[in-house]
C-alpha cells in the first residue's frame, strides 16, 4: 500500500511539474523576426484579440492571453485600430501595454495621448515620438504663429523663460490625428480642445466675479495638476494656495522649481530653492508669471471651484494623497504615512 501511495504521489508531482512547464511555456515572451501589422475591429473582445495575436505570432496561446488580460483587469482597455508590432521579443505585459495605448484607426488616423501635467516641451516630445513632425517646426509656430483669436495667449515678448506662450493651453487628452496632419494643425487642435473644455464647463461665467484672470486661474490649475495625485485633494490644494495668496504668504510650490530645472529631480536640494527666477515661488510672492504645465479638467475645476478651509499647509503621503494642516507645528509634526 505504501508503495502505491508513493507511486501515486510521484505521478502527481510529475503532472504538476508538467503543468508548470506548460504554463511557463505558454506565458513566455513571443519572438517575431519581422514587423507584424494587423487590424483589431471595433467591438473585439479579449478572446478574438488573442486569436489575432496568436495568428500573428505575438502570443503563444490566445486563451492564455485572454486569461492574463482578464486577471490583470486590462481586457476592457484594449482599443480597436491597426497596429504595427516591430520585430523582436513581445511579453504578455508589453503586448497589453501597446493595445491599451492604441494604434492607427481604420480611417488613417493615429491615436495619441497627451497626459495631464505635461509642459509644452514634453507635449512636443510626445508628438514627435508619435511620428508627427519636427520639434523645430512646432517651436517656430508656437513662437511666431498668429494666435490673436485667443485673447488669453500672451505675445512671445511677454513670456518669461523657460515657459512657452502656449504653456498650460495644449489640452491633455487622447486625440485621433490624421497621419498627414501638419504641426500647425495639431497645435491648433490641442488649443481648440482647451477652448471647448473651458467653454462647455462654463468657466468664463464661473470666474466672472473672481479676483483672478483666466490666465491666473489656469496658472493655479497647473500648480494643482503638478502637486496632486488624488482626485479629492485637488480642490483642497487649490484652496490652500488661494488662502496663501490672500494673506501674502509665499506659495512655496516645489512644482515651480521642477519646472525651472526642466526635468524631475527627487529630492530637491536647498540650493535648488535659491534659483533666481520669477517662477521660484519660494523666493517670490504671488502666482508665477504663467502656467507651468497643461492642467486637465479636474485641476481646472479645482482652480475655479476651490475648497475653502483653515488649511495653510499640505504634505505628501506615501499613498499619493496629502495630509493637510492649519499650523506650521502640525505640518512639521511627523505622522505615519508621511514622506
Secondary structure, DSSP 8 states (H G I E B T S, - for coil): -HHHHHHHHHHHHHHHHHHHHHHHHHHS-EEESS-EEEEE-TT--HHHHHHHHHHTTSSS-HHHHHHHHHHTT-GGG---EEEEE-SEEE-HHHHHHHHHH--B-TTSEEEEE--TT--HHHHHHHHHHTT---HHHHHHHHHHS--TT-TTS--GGG--TT--TTTTTS--SEEEEETT--HHHHHHHHHHHHHHHHHHTTHHHHTTT-SS-HHHHHHHHHHHHHH--STTHHHHHHHHHHHHHHHT-----HHHHHHHHSS--SS--GGGGG--STT-TTTS-SS-SS-SS---HHHHHHHHS----S--EEEEBTTS-EEEESSHHHHHS--TTB-
